[in-house]
Amino acid sequence: MKETLRYGLFLGTFAGTFVSVDEIVGALGGHRRTAKWRALLAGALAGPSMLLTGHKTQHTSLAIYILMRASVLASRCGIKSKRFGNICKPLTWSHGDIFLMCLSSSQILSAYILKQESLPPSYKSFLNKHGGKDVVILEGVKQIASGLPFTNLGLIEKYYKSAGIDIKLDPNMKVPCSIIHANQSCTGHGISFLLQAYARALPVYIPVYLVPALIVHRENLSNRPYTILGKSILGTARSSLFLSVYCTSAWLWTCLLFRIFKRCNIPMVAAGTFPTGMALAIEKKSRRMEISLYCFARAIESFFTCLDDVGYLPQSLKIKRIDIAVFSLSTAIIMHCYAQERDVFRSKYLNVLDWVFGVPPPPCETPRCKKDEIDTSEAFTFGATKIA
């Protein structure tokens, strides 16, 4: 309840601040004269309302995700522009979402193996569950990739023994395949891991697809039950396959590179986890960009956390509430596009923004206007018929 009230207060304050600043600037400076920059200013000034969710609560992941959404909108505006159209042309690649997912995977999965503390706690928990490996195994891979002496081979052997697998690990090994999948071959491990990963993925996506079917489409459910439930089941199966293939390919690609080059180091881990993002091609095209942007936001946060930990991040970038600054910049861009370039939004996001800010539909879309248009059209047709 406390979180709900906080976020409700934040959303209400954000909308109220934006509308108030927009109206005040328009009244003082003239609506036409300030039209090109008024929403930009109002969006930036409304951003700090995020502090209402808790002064001590950092929202870095959320702020970076909103920045990614703002970047997408800005790029769409750039593609439309005559001045920036050629510069933004690479953003029109049909498989740009998959490439972005590959970049994200390289950072996220490398951090999952080598530096989990750079990931948000909830996301780290998610990866530990679907990565399918115990922490002692990950620690062993981390030590060999980082060039450190092994300190937990006994724990890894004990872990496998508890699972009924008797193995003796070589402390002079060059590749960690025996740590990752014991006596199994790389291919055999991939097949068995895929089946286990699919079983773990199903409970994640069942509520994602079935709950909206029961709530959002409840009126049509009685008329078209097989169609709606069929789409939900298909979506669940497809998304579960994506997640399971994504997790499986992470281990397969890294094992393949380790075997080919007969070594394991940090660049090899980063290179091996890059093609993992190609699993996104299994998902529906409409969902790919959402997933890749979500992961890219996590990847950026993890990347800068790693830079900060090793001392490569400049002091000038260490702002105490960087999340508020990034969020304000993002909302400035989003609200500018909302006021000036509404066609760059997808309809579902535009509907949400219109609902939050209380924007009425255009006059030509109201029921009365449509009725008047029909009556006028009928009268004109009747009059034209009489004249003829």
HUMO-V13288 format. One record per residue. N is the residue number from 1. RES is the residue in one letter. D_CENTER is the distance of its C-alpha to the mean C-alpha in Angstrom with 1 decimal. Layout:
n | res | d_center
N | RES | D_CENTER
N | RES | D_CENTER
//
This chain:
n | res | d_center
1 | M | 26.0
2 | K | 25.8
3 | E | 22.0
4 | T | 22.3
5 | L | 25.0
6 | R | 23.3
7 | Y | 20.2
8 | G | 22.6
9 | L | 24.7
10 | F | 21.9
11 | L | 20.9
12 | G | 24.6
13 | T | 25.5
14 | F | 22.7
15 | A | 23.9
16 | G | 27.5
17 | T | 27.3
18 | F | 25.7
19 | V | 28.3
20 | S | 31.1
21 | V | 30.6
22 | D | 30.1
23 | E | 33.4
24 | I | 35.3
25 | V | 34.5
26 | G | 35.3
27 | A | 38.6
28 | L | 39.7
29 | G | 38.7
30 | G | 38.9
31 | H | 36.2
32 | R | 36.7
33 | R | 37.2
34 | T | 34.0
35 | A | 31.8
36 | K | 30.0
37 | W | 28.8
38 | R | 29.3
39 | A | 25.8
40 | L | 24.4
41 | L | 26.7
42 | A | 26.1
43 | G | 22.3
44 | A | 22.8
45 | L | 25.4
46 | A | 23.5
47 | G | 20.6
48 | P | 22.7
49 | S | 22.9
50 | M | 19.9
51 | L | 22.6
52 | L | 23.9
53 | T | 21.3
54 | G | 23.3
55 | H | 24.9
56 | K | 24.1
57 | T | 20.6
58 | Q | 18.1
59 | H | 14.7
60 | T | 13.5
61 | S | 9.9
62 | L | 9.8
63 | A | 11.9
64 | I | 9.9
65 | Y | 6.8
66 | I | 9.7
67 | L | 11.3
68 | M | 8.8
69 | R | 9.4
70 | A | 13.0
71 | S | 13.2
72 | V | 12.4
73 | L | 15.1
74 | A | 17.4
75 | S | 17.2
76 | R | 18.2
77 | C | 21.0
78 | G | 22.0
79 | I | 22.3
80 | K | 24.6
81 | S | 26.6
82 | K | 29.8
83 | R | 29.7
84 | F | 26.2
85 | G | 25.8
86 | N | 26.9
87 | I | 24.7
88 | C | 21.5
89 | K | 22.7
90 | P | 20.6
91 | L | 17.5
92 | T | 18.9
93 | W | 18.7
94 | S | 18.1
95 | H | 16.2
96 | G | 14.3
97 | D | 10.9
98 | I | 12.4
99 | F | 13.8
100 | L | 10.7
101 | M | 9.4
102 | C | 12.9
103 | L | 12.9
104 | S | 9.9
105 | S | 11.8
106 | S | 14.9
107 | Q | 14.1
108 | I | 12.2
109 | L | 14.9
110 | S | 17.6
111 | A | 16.9
112 | Y | 16.9
113 | I | 20.4
114 | L | 21.8
115 | K | 20.4
116 | Q | 18.6
117 | E | 19.5
118 | S | 17.0
119 | L | 14.1
120 | P | 13.6
121 | P | 16.1
122 | S | 14.1
123 | Y | 11.6
124 | K | 14.8
125 | S | 16.5
126 | F | 14.0
127 | L | 14.5
128 | N | 18.2
129 | K | 18.6
130 | H | 17.0
131 | G | 18.2
132 | G | 21.6
133 | K | 23.6
134 | D | 25.7
135 | V | 25.4
136 | V | 28.8
137 | I | 27.7
138 | L | 24.8
139 | E | 27.3
140 | G | 29.7
141 | V | 27.2
142 | K | 26.3
143 | Q | 30.0
144 | I | 30.9
145 | A | 28.1
146 | S | 29.0
147 | G | 32.7
148 | L | 33.7
149 | P | 36.5
150 | F | 35.7
151 | T | 36.2
152 | N | 34.9
153 | L | 36.2
154 | G | 38.4
155 | L | 35.6
156 | I | 33.8
157 | E | 37.0
158 | K | 37.6
159 | Y | 34.1
160 | Y | 34.9
161 | K | 38.4
162 | S | 37.2
163 | A | 35.4
164 | G | 38.7
165 | I | 38.1
166 | D | 40.7
167 | I | 39.7
168 | K | 41.0
169 | L | 38.6
170 | D | 40.0
171 | P | 39.4
172 | N | 40.0
173 | M | 37.3
174 | K | 35.5
175 | V | 32.4
176 | P | 30.7
177 | C | 30.7
178 | S | 33.3
179 | I | 31.2
180 | I | 28.2
181 | H | 30.1
182 | A | 33.7
183 | N | 36.3
184 | Q | 34.0
185 | S | 33.6
186 | C | 30.2
187 | T | 30.2
188 | G | 31.5
189 | H | 28.9
190 | G | 26.1
191 | I | 27.7
192 | S | 28.2
193 | F | 24.8
194 | L | 23.2
195 | L | 25.2
196 | Q | 24.4
197 | A | 20.6
198 | Y | 20.8
199 | A | 22.8
200 | R | 20.2
201 | A | 17.3
202 | L | 19.4
203 | P | 19.5
204 | V | 15.7
205 | Y | 15.5
206 | I | 19.0
207 | P | 18.2
208 | V | 15.0
209 | Y | 17.5
210 | L | 20.9
211 | V | 20.5
212 | P | 19.6
213 | A | 22.4
214 | L | 24.8
215 | I | 24.0
216 | V | 22.8
217 | H | 25.1
218 | R | 27.9
219 | E | 30.4
220 | N | 30.0
221 | L | 29.7
222 | S | 33.5
223 | N | 34.1
224 | R | 31.6
225 | P | 30.8
226 | Y | 30.6
227 | T | 28.4
228 | I | 25.7
229 | L | 25.9
230 | G | 26.0
231 | K | 22.8
232 | S | 21.1
233 | I | 22.7
234 | L | 21.8
235 | G | 18.1
236 | T | 18.2
237 | A | 20.1
238 | R | 17.9
239 | S | 14.5
240 | S | 16.6
241 | L | 18.0
242 | F | 14.7
243 | L | 13.8
244 | S | 17.5
245 | V | 18.0
246 | Y | 15.0
247 | C | 16.6
248 | T | 20.1
249 | S | 19.7
250 | A | 18.6
251 | W | 22.1
252 | L | 23.9
253 | W | 22.8
254 | T | 23.7
255 | C | 26.9
256 | L | 27.8
257 | L | 27.6
258 | F | 29.4
259 | R | 32.1
260 | I | 32.5
261 | F | 32.9
262 | K | 34.4
263 | R | 32.6
264 | C | 29.5
265 | N | 28.1
266 | I | 25.0
267 | P | 24.7
268 | M | 25.2
269 | V | 22.4
270 | A | 20.0
271 | A | 21.4
272 | G | 21.4
273 | T | 17.7
274 | F | 16.8
275 | P | 17.8
276 | T | 15.9
277 | G | 12.9
278 | M | 15.5
279 | A | 15.1
280 | L | 12.2
281 | A | 15.3
282 | I | 16.3
283 | E | 13.7
284 | K | 14.7
285 | K | 14.2
286 | S | 12.9
287 | R | 9.9
288 | R | 9.2
289 | M | 7.8
290 | E | 5.3
291 | I | 4.3
292 | S | 5.2
293 | L | 3.9
294 | Y | 1.1
295 | C | 4.4
296 | F | 6.4
297 | A | 6.5
298 | R | 7.7
299 | A | 9.8
300 | I | 11.4
301 | E | 12.3
302 | S | 13.8
303 | F | 15.6
304 | F | 17.3
305 | T | 18.2
306 | C | 19.9
307 | L | 21.6
308 | D | 22.9
309 | D | 24.2
310 | V | 26.3
311 | G | 27.5
312 | Y | 26.1
313 | L | 24.3
314 | P | 26.8
315 | Q | 28.2
316 | S | 27.5
317 | L | 23.7
318 | K | 24.2
319 | I | 24.0
320 | K | 24.4
321 | R | 21.9
322 | I | 19.6
323 | D | 16.8
324 | I | 19.2
325 | A | 20.0
326 | V | 16.5
327 | F | 15.8
328 | S | 19.2
329 | L | 18.7
330 | S | 15.5
331 | T | 17.3
332 | A | 20.3
333 | I | 18.6
334 | I | 17.0
335 | M | 20.3
336 | H | 22.3
337 | C | 20.6
338 | Y | 21.1
339 | A | 24.7
340 | Q | 25.5
341 | E | 23.2
342 | R | 22.2
343 | D | 22.1
344 | V | 18.9
345 | F | 17.0
346 | R | 16.3
347 | S | 18.9
348 | K | 16.8
349 | Y | 15.2
350 | L | 18.7
351 | N | 20.3
352 | V | 18.3
353 | L | 19.3
354 | D | 22.8
355 | W | 23.1
356 | V | 22.1
357 | F | 24.4
358 | G | 27.1
359 | V | 27.5
360 | P | 30.1
361 | P | 29.9
362 | P | 32.0
363 | P | 35.7
364 | C | 35.9
365 | E | 33.4
366 | T | 35.3
367 | P | 37.5
368 | R | 40.7
369 | C | 40.0
370 | K | 39.2
371 | K | 42.4
372 | D | 44.4
373 | E | 43.1
374 | I | 44.2
375 | D | 47.6
376 | T | 48.1
377 | S | 47.3
378 | E | 49.7
379 | A | 52.4
380 | F | 52.0
381 | T | 52.3
382 | F | 55.4
383 | G | 57.0
384 | A | 56.5
385 | T | 58.0
386 | K | 61.0
387 | I | 61.5
388 | A | 61.4
//
